[in-house]
Amino acid sequence: MAPYAEEGCKLFVYGVNEGTSNSELQGEFEKFGTVTDTYNTGKGFAFVTFDNKESASEAIERLNGQEVLGQILKVNVARPKEGGGGGGRGGGGYGGGGGGYGGGREKRPIPDEPPYTAFVGNLPNNIVQGDVDAIFKDLRVRSVRLVRDRETDKFKGFCYVEFEEREGLSDALQFDGALVEDRPMRVDVAEGKRNDRGGR
């Protein structure tokens, strides 16, 4: 009934075979409710959107950790709410304790004026810009800059994503710890470019 997908309706599905079609994926998830959108990135993860969060929650409970289409899936809410419903499910859910970072490190404050840029790290080396666009596709991305080695042109495993709005950056931080090809992605507010000021 809602004119837009509520938060909690969109799922981040890791472990999807790159050859799985969107219709196959939709068929598996439609057992739990009406699926409005499926997108297999072909990089081992996909997005599935339900028309209500109750169906999405049931799909998480039934499919997370289960073998579907020959693959063990990990299913999480793609945009968990800050505080409020479903918050408990997210925190400790990723990778048992959050690995080396997280605990002691304070997140940088979100700026009140543009640019609203996120640092996105610990990405697989075969990620391309389209994959980053797909991960954040509902958050009004303004630009994506993959960081490459100057000499070899190889992707260095991190990028900067600029959002049109402060809210987009805020929501992007919810993806911190989401698994991309079995690696917990790191998302933080990018450091300000102090040295750019007054240069030219």
DRENLUMBA-620249 format. One record per atom (N, C-alpha, C): y, x, z; residue number from 1; atom name; residue in one letter. Coordinates in pm, 1 decimal, padded with zeros to 6 digits, m for minus. Last residue first. Example, Ala and Ser with C-alpha at 12.3 -4.5 7.8 and 13.67 -1.06 7.14 Angstrom:
2
m00225.0;01285.0;00708.0;2;N;S
m00106.0;01367.0;00714.0;2;CA;S
00003.0;01290.0;00787.0;2;C;S
m00569.0;01319.0;00780.0;1;N;A
m00450.0;01230.0;00780.0;1;CA;A
m00330.0;01320.0;00780.0;1;C;A
***
This chain:
200
02641.2;04443.3;m00587.8;200;N;R
02718.5;04448.6;m00712.7;200;CA;R
02823.7;04343.4;m00711.2;200;C;R
02605.0;04426.6;m00297.5;199;N;G
02559.5;04537.3;m00382.5;199;CA;G
02644.7;04549.9;m00507.4;199;C;G
02655.3;04228.0;m00114.0;198;N;G
02761.8;04322.6;m00142.2;198;CA;G
02719.9;04436.5;m00231.9;198;C;G
02316.2;04197.1;m00021.1;197;N;R
02454.8;04151.4;m00009.1;197;CA;R
02552.6;04263.9;m00041.8;197;C;R
02066.3;04294.7;m00024.5;196;N;D
02119.3;04246.9;m00152.6;196;CA;D
02268.6;04216.3;m00143.9;196;C;D
01979.7;04358.4;00226.6;195;N;N
02033.7;04467.5;00145.7;195;CA;N
02089.3;04420.1;00012.6;195;C;N
01874.4;04121.5;00329.6;194;N;R
02004.9;04168.2;00377.6;194;CA;R
02065.6;04271.8;00284.3;194;C;R
01705.1;03881.2;00257.4;193;N;K
01733.7;04001.9;00179.2;193;CA;K
01871.0;04055.3;00218.8;193;C;K
01492.4;03771.0;00526.9;192;N;G
01615.1;03761.3;00447.5;192;CA;G
01642.5;03891.7;00374.7;192;C;G
01138.8;03734.5;00495.3;191;N;E
01254.4;03799.7;00556.9;191;CA;E
01375.5;03784.5;00465.9;191;C;E
00985.6;03411.3;00464.8;190;N;A
01016.2;03544.5;00411.3;190;CA;A
01137.2;03602.1;00483.5;190;C;A
00775.9;03255.3;00695.0;189;N;V
00909.9;03254.9;00635.4;189;CA;V
00941.1;03397.5;00589.1;189;C;V
00430.2;03263.8;00593.5;188;N;D
00536.6;03282.1;00692.5;188;CA;D
00670.4;03270.9;00619.3;188;C;D
00086.0;03250.8;00561.9;187;N;V
00212.8;03193.5;00515.1;187;CA;V
00316.0;03207.8;00626.5;187;C;V
m00213.5;03380.8;00448.0;186;N;R
m00107.9;03395.5;00547.9;186;CA;R
00022.1;03341.6;00489.9;186;C;R
m00542.7;03251.4;00410.2;185;N;M
m00410.8;03277.8;00352.2;185;CA;M
m00308.3;03291.0;00464.7;185;C;M
m00846.6;03382.8;00480.7;184;N;P
m00740.2;03299.7;00537.5;184;CA;P
m00604.7;03341.3;00482.2;184;C;P
m01083.8;03373.4;00221.2;183;N;R
m00986.9;03455.9;00294.0;183;CA;R
m00881.1;03364.1;00352.6;183;C;R
m01252.2;03220.6;00061.9;182;N;D
m01303.8;03274.6;00187.8;182;CA;D
m01209.8;03370.5;00259.8;182;C;D
m01076.2;03128.1;m00140.2;181;N;E
m01188.0;03217.2;m00170.9;181;CA;E
m01233.4;03293.6;m00046.2;181;C;E
m00865.6;03055.6;00105.9;180;N;V
m00864.3;03065.8;m00039.4;180;CA;V
m00969.0;03171.8;m00074.1;180;C;V
m00817.9;02854.3;00387.2;179;N;L
m00906.2;02949.3;00318.9;179;CA;L
m00889.9;02940.8;00167.3;179;C;L
m00523.9;02858.0;00584.9;178;N;A
m00612.5;02785.1;00492.7;178;CA;A
m00692.9;02886.5;00411.6;178;C;A
m00344.2;03012.3;00726.6;177;N;G
m00482.7;03010.7;00772.9;177;CA;G
m00577.1;02932.4;00684.0;177;C;G
m00077.0;02807.5;00661.1;176;N;D
m00114.2;02936.0;00720.3;176;CA;D
m00256.5;02926.2;00773.9;176;C;D
00008.8;02565.2;00578.5;175;N;F
m00104.4;02621.3;00504.7;175;CA;F
m00149.2;02755.4;00561.8;175;C;F
00235.2;02503.6;00712.2;174;N;Q
00112.5;02440.5;00760.3;174;CA;Q
m00010.9;02498.4;00690.8;174;C;Q
00439.2;02613.7;00570.0;173;N;L
00388.8;02692.1;00684.0;173;CA;L
00260.4;02633.0;00740.8;173;C;L
00508.4;02412.7;00396.3;172;N;A
00425.5;02522.3;00345.3;172;CA;A
00365.9;02604.1;00458.9;172;C;A
00681.5;02255.6;00546.7;171;N;D
00546.1;02206.0;00520.2;171;CA;D
00454.0;02317.8;00473.2;171;C;D
00908.1;02425.1;00540.4;170;N;S
00847.7;02386.6;00668.2;170;CA;S
00703.7;02340.0;00649.6;170;C;S
00961.5;02427.7;00267.6;169;N;L
00924.2;02552.1;00335.8;169;CA;L
00854.7;02521.3;00467.3;169;C;L
01027.9;02157.1;00235.3;168;N;G
00917.1;02215.6;00159.9;168;CA;G
00867.3;02343.3;00224.7;168;C;G
01253.9;02130.1;00396.1;167;N;E
01131.7;02060.1;00434.6;167;CA;E
01009.2;02116.8;00362.1;167;C;E
01447.6;02266.8;00256.1;166;N;R
01400.4;02323.5;00382.4;166;CA;R
01266.5;02261.2;00423.3;166;C;R
01383.5;02265.9;m00100.0;165;N;E
01434.9;02207.7;00023.9;165;CA;E
01374.7;02277.5;00145.5;165;C;E
01275.5;02408.8;m00308.8;164;N;E
01405.0;02343.1;m00330.7;164;CA;E
01468.6;02300.7;m00198.2;164;C;E
01134.1;02731.1;m00225.8;163;N;F
01129.8;02584.9;m00231.4;163;CA;F
01270.8;02528.4;m00249.2;163;C;F
00970.4;03018.1;m00345.8;162;N;E
01098.0;02957.0;m00305.0;162;CA;E
01089.9;02805.9;m00326.2;162;C;E
00735.4;03244.3;m00248.8;161;N;V
00749.6;03111.0;m00306.5;161;CA;V
00879.4;03051.3;m00254.0;161;C;V
00601.3;03557.1;m00315.4;160;N;Y
00711.1;03483.7;m00252.1;160;CA;Y
00726.9;03350.6;m00324.5;160;C;Y
00278.4;03707.9;m00244.7;159;N;C
00383.2;03657.9;m00333.0;159;CA;C
00492.0;03591.5;m00249.0;159;C;C
00001.5;03942.2;m00248.0;158;N;F
00099.1;03854.2;m00182.0;158;CA;F
00206.5;03813.5;m00280.9;158;C;F
m00169.1;04107.3;m00384.6;157;N;G
m00227.6;04018.5;m00283.7;157;CA;G
m00126.9;03934.5;m00207.7;157;C;G
m00071.9;04259.5;m00588.5;156;N;K
m00090.8;04326.0;m00459.8;156;CA;K
m00139.2;04232.8;m00348.6;156;C;K
m00187.0;04284.5;m00921.7;155;N;F
m00136.9;04196.4;m00816.4;155;CA;F
m00170.9;04256.5;m00679.6;155;C;F
m00102.9;04571.0;m01114.6;154;N;K
m00204.3;04489.6;m01048.1;154;CA;K
m00140.0;04407.5;m00936.6;154;C;K
00058.1;04746.1;m01249.3;153;N;D
00080.4;04603.6;m01275.1;153;CA;D
m00026.4;04515.2;m01210.3;153;C;D
00059.7;05013.8;m01196.7;152;N;T
m00063.5;04958.7;m01256.5;152;CA;T
m00048.3;04812.4;m01296.8;152;C;T
00326.1;05059.2;m01107.3;151;N;E
00261.7;05148.9;m01203.8;151;CA;E
00142.8;05082.9;m01272.0;151;C;E
00403.6;04853.5;m00935.8;150;N;R
00491.9;04891.6;m01046.5;150;CA;R
00419.9;04974.6;m01152.2;150;C;R
00195.9;04588.7;m00845.7;149;N;D
00217.0;04732.2;m00837.6;149;CA;D
00298.7;04776.9;m00959.6;149;C;D
00356.3;04269.6;m00784.6;148;N;R
00260.4;04356.8;m00853.0;148;CA;R
00295.9;04503.5;m00831.4;148;C;R
00385.9;03957.2;m00645.1;147;N;V
00426.1;04097.6;m00630.0;147;CA;V
00316.6;04186.7;m00688.2;147;C;V
00498.3;03661.4;m00795.4;146;N;L
00382.5;03741.1;m00754.9;146;CA;L
00424.5;03887.5;m00749.9;146;C;L
00709.3;03419.5;m00716.3;145;N;R
00715.6;03559.5;m00762.4;145;CA;R
00594.7;03634.3;m00707.1;145;C;R
00808.8;03100.5;m00811.5;144;N;V
00701.4;03180.1;m00752.2;144;CA;V
00714.2;03321.5;m00805.9;144;C;V
01050.5;02841.0;m00740.5;143;N;S
01003.8;02957.6;m00815.6;143;CA;S
00892.7;03027.8;m00738.2;143;C;S
01052.7;02584.6;m00624.9;142;N;R
01158.9;02623.7;m00719.2;142;CA;R
01114.2;02742.2;m00803.4;142;C;R
00840.9;02319.4;m00543.3;141;N;V
00855.3;02464.5;m00558.5;141;CA;V
00965.0;02493.4;m00660.5;141;C;V
00781.4;02066.2;m00397.7;140;N;R
00902.7;02097.2;m00474.8;140;CA;R
00932.1;02247.6;m00478.1;140;C;R
00531.4;02019.7;m00288.2;139;N;L
00639.2;02062.6;m00198.3;139;CA;L
00766.8;02106.4;m00271.4;139;C;L
00297.7;01974.2;m00419.3;138;N;D
00370.5;01856.7;m00371.4;138;CA;D
00497.9;01892.6;m00295.1;138;C;D
00186.6;02226.4;m00480.5;137;N;K
00244.5;02145.8;m00588.2;137;CA;K
00321.5;02022.8;m00540.6;137;C;K
00086.6;02455.3;m00361.3;136;N;F
00208.8;02397.1;m00304.0;136;CA;F
00269.0;02288.9;m00393.9;136;C;F
m00139.9;02510.0;m00516.4;135;N;I
m00152.6;02499.0;m00370.1;135;CA;I
m00033.2;02423.6;m00312.5;135;C;I
m00033.4;02529.1;m00775.5;134;N;A
m00125.7;02420.3;m00742.1;134;CA;A
m00135.9;02400.2;m00591.1;134;C;A
00119.2;02761.6;m00766.3;133;N;D
00186.4;02634.0;m00793.9;133;CA;D
00097.7;02517.4;m00749.5;133;C;D
m00092.8;02937.3;m00733.6;132;N;V
00004.9;02923.0;m00624.4;132;CA;V
00081.2;02791.5;m00642.1;132;C;V
m00214.2;02907.3;m00980.9;131;N;D
m00289.5;02874.2;m00859.2;131;CA;D
m00194.2;02851.8;m00741.7;131;C;D
m00019.2;02997.8;m01158.3;130;N;G
m00058.5;02857.0;m01162.5;130;CA;G
m00136.1;02814.1;m01038.9;130;C;G
m00014.0;03273.8;m01108.5;129;N;Q
00097.4;03190.1;m01062.5;129;CA;Q
00059.7;03041.9;m01059.4;129;C;Q
m00346.7;03368.6;m00995.1;128;N;V
m00235.5;03370.1;m01091.4;128;CA;V
m00129.9;03270.4;m01043.7;128;C;V
m00578.3;03578.2;m00823.9;127;N;I
m00488.1;03461.5;m00821.5;127;CA;I
m00380.3;03478.5;m00929.1;127;C;I
m00739.6;03793.3;m00794.1;126;N;N
m00744.3;03725.1;m00924.2;126;CA;N
m00658.3;03599.6;m00928.4;126;C;N
m00720.4;03892.8;m00537.3;125;N;N
m00650.5;03965.0;m00643.8;125;CA;N
m00652.0;03893.4;m00778.3;125;C;N
m00648.2;03644.2;m00284.9;124;N;P
m00741.9;03718.2;m00370.3;124;CA;P
m00668.6;03780.5;m00489.3;124;C;P
m00393.1;03704.1;m00034.0;123;N;L
m00448.2;03625.5;m00144.3;123;CA;L
m00548.7;03709.7;m00224.1;123;C;L
m00236.0;03781.5;00183.6;122;N;N
m00382.8;03785.6;00194.7;122;CA;N
m00449.8;03700.7;00086.8;122;C;N
00063.4;03567.8;00184.9;121;N;G
m00014.7;03691.0;00174.3;121;CA;G
m00163.7;03670.1;00192.3;121;C;G
00373.4;03456.2;00116.7;120;N;V
00234.1;03410.3;00112.9;120;CA;V
00146.6;03531.9;00086.9;120;C;V
00678.7;03376.2;00250.4;119;N;F
00592.8;03489.3;00218.2;119;CA;F
00449.8;03437.5;00223.9;119;C;F
00910.0;03136.6;00122.9;118;N;A
00793.4;03168.3;00205.5;118;CA;A
00729.2;03296.5;00154.5;118;C;A
01253.0;03044.8;00130.6;117;N;T
01145.8;03123.3;00068.5;117;CA;T
01035.1;03154.2;00168.8;117;C;T
01515.7;02892.8;00055.0;116;N;Y
01405.1;02857.5;00144.4;116;CA;Y
01278.5;02921.8;00087.6;116;C;Y
01833.9;03058.2;00032.3;115;N;P
01703.7;03021.5;m00024.9;115;CA;P
01598.6;02992.0;00082.4;115;C;P
01978.1;02753.7;00182.3;114;N;P
01893.5;02824.4;00087.2;114;CA;P
01925.4;02974.3;00081.6;114;C;P
01996.2;02710.2;00544.2;113;N;E
02057.1;02703.0;00411.0;113;CA;E
01971.4;02784.3;00314.5;113;C;E
01857.9;02745.3;00770.4;112;N;D
01923.2;02615.0;00753.9;112;CA;D
01991.8;02601.0;00618.1;112;C;D
01527.8;02901.3;00778.2;111;N;P
01673.8;02903.2;00757.8;111;CA;P
01729.7;02762.5;00737.5;111;C;P
01300.0;02902.2;01044.2;110;N;I
01326.4;02849.2;00909.9;110;CA;I
01477.6;02845.6;00888.6;110;C;I
01219.6;03205.9;01220.6;109;N;P
01283.3;03073.5;01213.7;109;CA;P
01307.2;03031.8;01068.9;109;C;P
00890.1;03350.6;01200.7;108;N;R
01034.7;03360.4;01182.2;108;CA;R
01095.4;03220.4;01176.3;108;C;R
00650.4;03328.5;01463.0;107;N;K
00692.0;03295.6;01326.1;107;CA;K
00844.4;03309.6;01317.0;107;C;K
00531.3;03599.0;01656.1;106;N;E
00618.4;03481.7;01647.8;106;CA;E
00649.6;03454.2;01500.4;106;C;E
00212.0;03707.5;01724.6;105;N;R
00325.5;03719.7;01633.7;105;CA;R
00404.1;03589.9;01626.9;105;C;R
m00012.8;03690.4;01881.3;104;N;G
00107.9;03742.2;01942.2;104;CA;G
00230.8;03733.4;01854.0;104;C;G
m00190.6;03517.1;01695.4;103;N;G
m00172.8;03514.5;01840.1;103;CA;G
m00037.0;03560.0;01886.7;103;C;G
m00139.9;03602.4;01414.0;102;N;G
m00133.1;03466.4;01467.7;102;CA;G
m00097.4;03471.1;01613.7;102;C;G
m00393.1;03832.8;01296.9;101;N;Y
m00255.6;03790.1;01319.1;101;CA;Y
m00255.9;03650.8;01378.0;101;C;Y
m00669.1;03873.3;01294.6;100;N;G
m00582.7;03972.8;01355.3;100;CA;G
m00442.5;03923.6;01381.3;100;C;G
m00825.5;03549.6;01344.9;99;N;G
m00826.8;03688.9;01301.0;99;CA;G
m00719.2;03772.9;01367.9;99;C;G
m00843.1;03283.5;01426.1;98;N;G
m00726.4;03326.6;01350.8;98;CA;G
m00718.5;03474.2;01320.2;98;C;G
m01048.0;03152.7;01554.2;97;N;G
m00955.4;03232.5;01635.0;97;CA;G
m00845.3;03300.0;01555.7;97;C;G
m01235.7;03075.2;01313.2;96;N;G
m01262.7;03111.1;01452.0;96;CA;G
m01160.4;03204.2;01514.4;96;C;G
m01150.9;02983.3;01055.6;95;N;G
m01197.5;03121.2;01077.4;95;CA;G
m01206.9;03164.2;01221.2;95;C;G
m00974.7;02706.9;01154.8;94;N;Y
m00986.8;02808.0;01051.3;94;CA;Y
m01041.5;02937.7;01108.3;94;C;Y
m00954.3;02548.6;01384.2;93;N;G
m01055.2;02519.0;01283.7;93;CA;G
m01077.4;02631.5;01184.8;93;C;G
m00772.9;02554.8;01578.9;92;N;G
m00882.2;02650.7;01589.7;92;CA;G
m00980.3;02639.0;01476.2;92;C;G
m00574.1;02357.3;01430.0;91;N;G
m00555.9;02483.1;01500.8;91;CA;G
m00670.4;02580.2;01498.9;91;C;G
m00671.9;02097.5;01321.7;90;N;G
m00632.6;02214.3;01243.9;90;CA;G
m00646.9;02344.5;01318.4;90;C;G
m00731.9;01900.0;01503.4;89;N;R
m00836.6;01942.0;01411.2;89;CA;R
m00801.3;02075.0;01344.8;89;C;R
m00501.7;01841.1;01640.2;88;N;G
m00608.2;01913.1;01710.6;88;CA;G
m00711.5;01967.6;01615.4;88;C;G
m00353.2;01688.2;01462.7;87;N;G
m00312.8;01824.9;01492.6;87;CA;G
m00423.9;01905.7;01554.2;87;C;G
m00407.6;01425.4;01413.7;86;N;G
m00485.9;01523.7;01341.3;86;CA;G
m00452.3;01667.2;01376.2;86;C;G
m00080.2;01311.9;01495.5;85;N;G
m00217.9;01287.0;01457.2;85;CA;G
m00282.0;01402.1;01385.0;85;C;G
00153.8;01538.7;01661.6;84;N;G
00097.0;01411.2;01619.2;84;CA;G
m00043.1;01417.8;01565.8;84;C;G
00259.8;01846.1;01506.0;83;N;G
00237.6;01763.6;01625.0;83;CA;G
00158.4;01642.4;01583.7;83;C;G
00295.5;01797.1;01166.3;82;N;E
00334.5;01881.6;01279.0;82;CA;E
00326.8;01796.3;01404.1;82;C;E
00008.2;01704.2;00975.8;81;N;K
00135.4;01669.5;01041.3;81;CA;K
00167.4;01773.0;01147.7;81;C;K
m00128.8;01906.3;00712.1;80;N;P
m00138.3;01843.4;00843.1;80;CA;P
m00001.2;01811.6;00898.4;80;C;P
m00198.2;01895.5;00410.2;79;N;R
m00067.2;01900.8;00476.4;79;CA;R
m00077.0;01833.3;00612.0;79;C;R
m00471.5;01901.1;00359.7;78;N;A
m00385.4;01999.0;00292.4;78;CA;A
m00248.8;02008.1;00358.1;78;C;A
m00735.6;01894.2;00586.9;77;N;V
m00615.8;01825.3;00539.6;77;CA;V
m00522.3;01929.7;00478.6;77;C;V
m01038.5;02046.1;00459.1;76;N;N
m00930.0;02034.2;00557.2;76;CA;N
m00819.7;01947.7;00499.7;76;C;N
m01366.0;02144.5;00412.2;75;N;V
m01268.0;02041.4;00378.8;75;CA;V
m01165.7;02031.6;00492.0;75;C;V
m01585.4;02344.4;00249.2;74;N;K
m01499.8;02339.9;00367.1;74;CA;K
m01386.3;02245.9;00331.1;74;C;K
m01920.5;02305.0;00120.7;73;N;L
m01776.1;02280.9;00115.4;73;CA;L
m01710.8;02300.0;00252.0;73;C;L
m02164.1;02476.0;m00049.0;72;N;I
m02121.8;02436.0;00085.8;72;CA;I
m01969.6;02422.5;00085.4;72;C;I
m02287.2;02341.8;m00358.4;71;N;Q
m02200.9;02437.2;m00286.0;71;CA;Q
m02173.7;02384.4;m00145.3;71;C;Q
m02423.0;02144.9;m00498.9;70;N;G
m02481.0;02278.7;m00492.8;70;CA;G
m02399.9;02382.5;m00418.4;70;C;G
m02277.4;01913.4;m00458.9;69;N;L
m02284.3;01969.1;m00594.1;69;CA;L
m02329.2;02115.5;m00592.0;69;C;L
m02246.9;02007.8;m00127.3;68;N;V
m02208.8;01906.1;m00225.5;68;CA;V
m02208.3;01972.9;m00362.7;68;C;V
m02346.0;02056.0;00195.1;67;N;E
m02369.5;02100.8;00058.0;67;CA;E
m02340.1;01985.2;m00037.1;67;C;E
m02089.3;02062.1;00453.6;66;N;Q
m02207.5;02006.4;00387.4;66;CA;Q
m02223.2;02063.6;00246.3;66;C;Q
m01854.5;02139.2;00566.9;65;N;G
m01973.7;02214.3;00604.6;65;CA;G
m02101.1;02165.7;00537.7;65;C;G
m01726.3;01820.3;00538.7;64;N;N
m01694.9;01956.2;00582.1;64;CA;N
m01822.5;02026.1;00629.6;64;C;N
m01810.9;01554.8;00491.7;63;N;L
m01835.2;01657.4;00390.7;63;CA;L
m01808.4;01800.2;00436.1;63;C;L
m01752.5;01384.1;00706.6;62;N;R
m01883.5;01374.8;00641.0;62;CA;R
m01913.8;01494.8;00551.4;62;C;R
m01494.0;01450.1;00788.7;61;N;E
m01602.9;01449.8;00886.9;61;CA;E
m01739.7;01452.2;00820.3;61;C;E
m01350.8;01425.1;00547.7;60;N;I
m01355.4;01553.8;00617.9;60;CA;I
m01477.1;01557.4;00710.0;60;C;I
m01387.6;01152.5;00494.9;59;N;A
m01441.0;01251.8;00400.6;59;CA;A
m01451.0;01389.3;00465.9;59;C;A
m01246.1;01043.8;00708.8;58;N;E
m01391.0;01023.3;00702.0;58;CA;E
m01454.8;01124.9;00607.5;58;C;E
m00987.9;01121.7;00640.2;57;N;S
m01048.2;01172.5;00764.7;57;CA;S
m01199.1;01158.1;00761.5;57;C;S
m00954.2;00974.0;00405.4;56;N;A
m00949.6;01120.3;00399.5;56;CA;A
m01016.1;01180.3;00522.8;56;C;A
m00959.4;00714.6;00505.1;55;N;S
m01065.0;00757.1;00412.0;55;CA;S
m01071.4;00909.8;00406.2;55;C;S
m00724.7;00734.1;00658.0;54;N;E
m00852.1;00702.5;00724.2;54;CA;E
m00968.5;00746.5;00635.8;54;C;E
m00514.0;00778.0;00485.5;53;N;K
m00563.4;00892.6;00561.1;53;CA;K
m00692.7;00863.8;00635.8;53;C;K
m00542.0;00654.8;00145.5;52;N;N
m00509.2;00638.6;00288.1;52;CA;N
m00576.4;00747.4;00369.0;52;C;N
m00600.6;00732.6;m00107.3;51;N;D
m00485.3;00643.6;m00093.6;51;CA;D
m00455.7;00610.6;00052.6;51;C;D
m00661.4;01092.7;m00130.0;50;N;F
m00702.5;00953.8;m00107.1;50;CA;F
m00579.0;00865.1;m00095.9;50;C;F
m00699.6;01377.1;m00329.9;49;N;T
m00605.0;01289.7;m00259.9;49;CA;T
m00661.3;01148.0;m00251.9;49;C;T
m00811.6;01705.2;m00331.1;48;N;V
m00852.9;01565.8;m00350.9;48;CA;V
m00758.9;01479.2;m00268.2;48;C;V
m00815.5;02021.8;m00479.6;47;N;F
m00740.7;01924.9;m00399.4;47;CA;F
m00790.3;01785.7;m00433.5;47;C;F
m01016.3;02323.6;m00447.5;46;N;A
m00966.5;02205.9;m00518.7;46;CA;A
m00885.2;02120.9;m00423.6;46;C;A
m01141.6;02654.9;m00512.0;45;N;F
m01088.3;02551.4;m00424.8;45;CA;F
m01027.8;02439.6;m00508.8;45;C;F
m01233.3;02834.3;m00695.2;44;N;G
m01313.2;02816.7;m00574.0;44;CA;G
m01256.0;02716.0;m00477.2;44;C;G
m01068.7;02823.8;m00906.4;43;N;K
m01067.1;02949.3;m00829.9;43;CA;K
m01145.7;02935.2;m00699.9;43;C;K
m01036.2;02585.0;m01030.1;42;N;G
m01122.4;02681.7;m01097.3;42;CA;G
m01127.4;02816.0;m01026.9;42;C;G
m00896.9;02381.3;m00915.9;41;N;T
m00817.2;02493.7;m00966.2;41;CA;T
m00901.3;02592.6;m01045.7;41;C;T
m00935.5;02048.8;m00959.7;40;N;N
m01013.3;02169.8;m00935.9;40;CA;N
m00937.6;02286.6;m00998.8;40;C;N
m00803.6;01768.6;m00832.4;39;N;Y
m00762.7;01883.8;m00912.2;39;CA;Y
m00845.0;02004.2;m00871.0;39;C;Y
m00761.2;01417.3;m00823.4;38;N;T
m00846.5;01534.1;m00795.1;38;CA;T
m00801.2;01646.6;m00885.4;38;C;T
m00626.6;01120.6;m00684.4;37;N;D
m00603.7;01241.8;m00762.5;37;CA;D
m00705.9;01347.2;m00724.0;37;C;D
m00707.6;00898.1;m00546.6;36;N;T
m00596.4;00880.5;m00641.7;36;CA;T
m00574.6;01003.7;m00728.6;36;C;T
m00994.3;00738.5;m00437.6;35;N;V
m00936.6;00869.8;m00468.2;35;CA;V
m00828.6;00850.1;m00574.4;35;C;V
m01078.9;00518.2;m00187.5;34;N;T
m01017.1;00527.2;m00320.2;34;CA;T
m00948.5;00662.6;m00338.0;34;C;T
m01376.2;00625.0;m00004.4;33;N;G
m01252.9;00548.3;m00024.4;33;CA;G
m01197.7;00570.4;m00164.0;33;C;G
m01612.7;00760.8;00006.9;32;N;F
m01542.7;00737.8;00134.7;32;CA;F
m01413.9;00658.7;00118.4;32;C;F
m01707.1;00808.5;m00238.8;31;N;K
m01799.0;00739.1;m00147.8;31;CA;K
m01726.6;00698.5;m00019.4;31;C;K
m01528.6;00967.2;m00367.5;30;N;E
m01503.4;00823.1;m00373.9;30;CA;E
m01599.9;00742.6;m00287.4;30;C;E
m01625.9;01223.6;m00359.6;29;N;F
m01530.9;01184.8;m00255.3;29;CA;F
m01505.9;01033.6;m00254.6;29;C;F
m01798.6;01233.5;m00581.1;28;N;E
m01849.9;01265.7;m00447.4;28;CA;E
m01757.4;01212.2;m00338.1;28;C;E
m01628.6;01163.8;m00793.4;27;N;G
m01745.8;01082.2;m00764.5;27;CA;G
m01800.1;01106.4;m00625.0;27;C;G
m01445.7;01374.7;m00794.6;26;N;Q
m01399.0;01242.0;m00755.6;26;CA;Q
m01517.3;01153.8;m00718.0;26;C;Q
m01615.0;01572.6;m00892.7;25;N;L
m01556.5;01586.1;m00759.3;25;CA;L
m01513.9;01449.2;m00707.6;25;C;L
m01660.6;01474.5;m01146.7;24;N;E
m01773.5;01496.7;m01054.9;24;CA;E
m01724.2;01501.7;m00910.3;24;C;E
m01396.8;01476.7;m01246.0;23;N;S
m01466.2;01348.0;m01230.1;23;CA;S
m01588.7;01360.7;m01139.4;23;C;S
m01332.1;01745.1;m01256.0;22;N;N
m01257.7;01659.0;m01164.0;22;CA;N
m01331.4;01526.9;m01142.0;22;C;N
m01634.8;01947.4;m01268.2;21;N;S
m01525.9;01870.2;m01329.6;21;CA;S
m01455.7;01784.6;m01224.6;21;C;S
m01718.2;02275.9;m01181.8;20;N;T
m01724.5;02134.5;m01142.2;20;CA;T
m01606.7;02058.6;m01202.5;20;C;T
m01697.9;02543.5;m01228.4;19;N;G
m01738.6;02460.3;m01339.9;19;CA;G
m01744.8;02311.7;m01307.7;19;C;G
m01639.3;02662.6;m00987.8;18;N;E
m01531.0;02656.7;m01088.3;18;CA;E
m01567.3;02567.7;m01207.0;18;C;E
m01739.2;02482.0;m00699.9;17;N;N
m01778.1;02562.7;m00815.1;17;CA;N
m01672.3;02549.9;m00924.5;17;C;N
m01562.1;02493.7;m00398.1;16;N;V
m01595.0;02415.3;m00517.6;16;CA;V
m01630.0;02509.7;m00632.4;16;C;V
m01472.5;02600.5;m00169.4;15;N;G
m01614.5;02616.6;m00196.3;15;CA;G
m01659.2;02540.8;m00319.4;15;C;G
m01241.9;02379.2;m00009.0;14;N;Y
m01279.9;02514.9;m00046.5;14;CA;Y
m01431.0;02520.7;m00070.1;14;C;Y
m00998.2;02148.2;m00045.6;13;N;V
m01144.3;02159.7;m00048.4;13;CA;V
m01180.7;02299.0;m00097.6;13;C;V
m00761.9;01975.3;00116.1;12;N;F
m00780.5;02108.1;00058.3;12;CA;F
m00930.3;02133.7;00067.8;12;C;F
m00647.1;01642.1;00065.0;11;N;L
m00741.4;01736.2;00123.3;11;CA;L
m00746.1;01865.6;00043.0;11;C;L
m00409.7;01403.3;00154.7;10;N;K
m00446.3;01506.9;00058.5;10;CA;K
m00533.3;01612.1;00126.4;10;C;K
m00345.1;01239.6;00361.9;9;N;C
m00427.8;01182.7;00254.7;9;CA;C
m00479.7;01290.1;00159.5;9;C;C
m00172.2;01356.0;00535.3;8;N;G
m00308.8;01339.1;00583.8;8;CA;G
m00400.9;01280.6;00478.6;8;C;G
00108.5;01156.6;00461.6;7;N;E
00055.3;01285.1;00503.7;7;CA;E
m00083.4;01261.1;00561.3;7;C;E
00055.6;00909.5;00201.8;6;N;E
00092.8;00949.8;00337.4;6;CA;E
00046.0;01091.6;00362.9;6;C;E
00172.2;00888.0;m00122.0;5;N;A
00058.0;00928.4;m00038.9;5;CA;A
00108.4;00971.0;00098.5;5;C;A
00390.1;00604.9;m00157.8;4;N;Y
00357.0;00745.2;m00181.5;4;CA;Y
00238.7;00778.6;m00092.0;4;C;Y
00409.6;00341.0;m00092.1;3;N;P
00457.1;00379.9;m00224.5;3;CA;P
00426.5;00525.6;m00257.4;3;C;P
00117.5;00202.7;00064.0;2;N;A
00236.7;00286.3;00070.7;2;CA;A
00278.7;00330.3;m00068.6;2;C;A
m00120.2;00082.0;00000.0;1;N;M
00000.0;00000.0;00000.0;1;CA;M
00125.9;00085.9;00000.0;1;C;M
***
